[in-house]
Amino acid sequence: MTKPLLFFSALILLVSLSSQTADPKPRKPTRSPSPAHTELTRYGFPIGLLPSPVENYTVNPLTGDFFVDLGDACKITLPPDNYLATYSKRITGKINHGRIAEINGISVRAFYQWWSITGIRSSGENLVFEVGMVTAKYPSKNFIDSPACEGRSRHSAS
């Protein structure tokens, strides 16, 4: 009984996440992207998937395994629907062109519950976010700029 309820809740979450696709307040870039943010673009993703600042990162070019160190846990508000998201101080996963899989360390709060984002795919002009078996699609243009971690002072990203 709890599995159907959980699936239904996740489905409602993703339908509501994808209900609004335009960013009503376009953001202006405030600084040059860090090497970690630039690396995202090499794999076909916008820099706004990672908050700023990034302290360190590593990508294994053969396996795609990666980690990103933010130095501390980070809280941001995701466009366009203003959902609260948290990033652990270390994010891990596997990246190759157009696909980030096995993500650990990113969660979004919706419907009074935290949901882990487990994968992200680039699909044309859109990004497809995966929460388990359920997906939600957003325009890539909503993630052009890297958001600053809320409540932390800004400093140079490495």
Buried (B, 14 or more C-beta within 10 A) or exposed (E): EEEEEEEEBBBEBBEBBBEBEEBEEEEEEEBEBBEBBEBBEEBBBBBBBBBBBBBBBEBEEEEBBBBBBBBEEBBBEBBBBEBBBBBBEBBEBBBEEEBBBEBEBBBBBBEEEEBEBBBBBBEEEBBBBBBBEBBBBBBBBBBBBBBBBEEBEEEEBE
